[in-house]
Structure formats: C-alpha cells, structure tokens
Amino acid sequence: MCRWLAYSGEALKPSVLILDAQHSLVAQSLNSPLGAETVNGDGFGFGWYPEGSVAGSRPALFHSIEPAWNDENLRELTKSIASPIFFGHVRAAGGPPIQRTNCHPFRHENWMFMHNGFLSGFEAMKRDLTFAVDPSLYPLIRGTTDSEVLFYLALTLGLQDDPVGALGRAVRRVEQVGKEKGIAFPMQGTIALSDGATLWAFRYSTSHRSRTLFHSVAIPALREMYPEADRLHLFGDHAKVVVSEPLNDLPGAFVEVPESTVAILDDSGYHHEQFLDGGE
C-alpha cells in the first residue's frame, strides 16, 4: 500500500535518508520491489520533532498530494532542518481519496503515527470503529482513512499511557468487529509510533503475512563491518532507522522485524517484544 521510514538518534538532516540513500524513500516512491504496489505516488508526508525540543513537544508536519519525487518543497525542507526523530511516508491510495488530510503521519499532541497496510472490509467496520472513538477525540479525525481511525481508537484505549498495550487493544477491537462482519483477516500492516523520545515499530496482521519491515544494525557495528563506507560517518553512534524495505544493499545492514513483533528503539538501543499472540 505504502512505504515509510522512521529515524531516531542524534539530530540528522532527513534528506540523508529520504533523498540521498541508495534506496531512499523518494526512490522507493518510484520503485519499491518489496511493496504491494511498485509505485507510491499518491501523496506523501513528513513529520519531525525539532532539534532541541523538550519532552512532550508537538511534532511538525508537512503533507502534500504531489508525488514525493516531484516536490521541490520536500527537498528544500529535508535539506534545511535537522531532527532527532522523524517520519517519512509515501502513499499508494487503496480507496480513500487523494487529499492532504489522508496523508500520513498523523499527529495528536506529542504523538506521531503512520501505517502501511489496511483494515480489510473497512467500509463494513467503519461505523462501529469510528463510534468506538472517545467523543472528545472524534472531532479531531480530519481524513477518511482506516489508518487515522485506528490511531484515534488506540488513543481512546490508552495509547498515551501504554502504547504497546493500547495498540494491541485497538487491533483486537478491529479483529472483533471484523469477525462480527464476516471478515476473515481484518488487520494488515506495519505501524510506526513515537512520543518524541521513544520509537515503536509494529509488524502484525491477522493472516500472519504482514507487510515487510526492517531496522538497521547498530552504527558502531556497521562501521566495523564496512570501515571503507564513508557515508556511515554521517550518523551518530545512536542512529537507528526502521524502514519498509532496506535503504541500501550492504549485506547485514538491516534486520527483518519478525511477525507479530514490536521493535522498541530508544537511547538504550533496540529490543523486540512479542505483539499480541498469533491472532488469538
């Protein structure tokens, strides 16, 4: 459906990953070999926490319905700022219209969220899922995507206090409603989530055949593996990136995130936890 990347670490110019990498996000918008769609040209989004921002700061967003490869503003912006946590997303619309309010990432207070995948049968589930959103949050849903509804459902179910648990409860609600509507495999996708300090990356689907997801190997280890790769010196020792598909062809540079797993990235590094339990 889409391609995305999320970065966490020392402040970095986003253009390093979004524009300049061998298989950058913009390159993937034109050709994504591991994607369900090869071309992702139905708009894009870029979200970032400004360098030096304090805990709880609201991220900034830039959305456009232009193809990412054809947007001069994206190039200007990503080459001009630096950020310790940023998200990039290129969209292949699977039904909801091409409009800015349907471009990822989505934002609520200090939280950012983006999704690659879909809620199967969303048209049949939409009323039940939307009405399950807290009344105080409901007016904040601006677009028409299943992804935004999933985000606000997770917020309703406690995302700000328990991100992993709340997203799990939201997915279970989707699966419950899907079962009631006769939908065999309601949930599909990979999700990135951040509060400005920690980055969570989820890979899960009801069918257990989820969209691809990878994260980079620790930069010090990569420098040992590839001492001649000068480009690695652009990154600090704590730099980490999660991607729909690898940004380069260096063997061992990226590790696939397993099915039904959340990868948690923070100042301590990476660790994986099981996410849900095989679609009970």
Secondary structure as UniProt FT lines:
FT   STRAND          2..12
FT   HELIX           15..18
FT   TURN            22..23
FT   HELIX           25..30
FT   TURN            33..34
FT   STRAND          44..49
FT   TURN            51..52
FT   TURN            55..56
FT   STRAND          60..64
FT   HELIX           68..70
FT   HELIX           72..80
FT   STRAND          83..91
FT   HELIX           100..102
FT   STRAND          106..108
FT   TURN            109..110
FT   STRAND          111..119
FT   TURN            120..121
FT   HELIX           122..131
FT   TURN            135..137
FT   HELIX           138..140
FT   HELIX           146..156
FT   TURN            157..161
FT   HELIX           163..180
FT   TURN            181..182
FT   STRAND          187..194
FT   STRAND          199..205
FT   TURN            206..207
FT   STRAND          214..216
FT   HELIX           219..225
FT   TURN            227..228
FT   HELIX           230..234
FT   TURN            237..238
FT   STRAND          240..243
FT   TURN            251..252
FT   STRAND          254..256
FT   TURN            259..260
FT   STRAND          261..266
FT   TURN            267..268
FT   STRAND          269..274
//
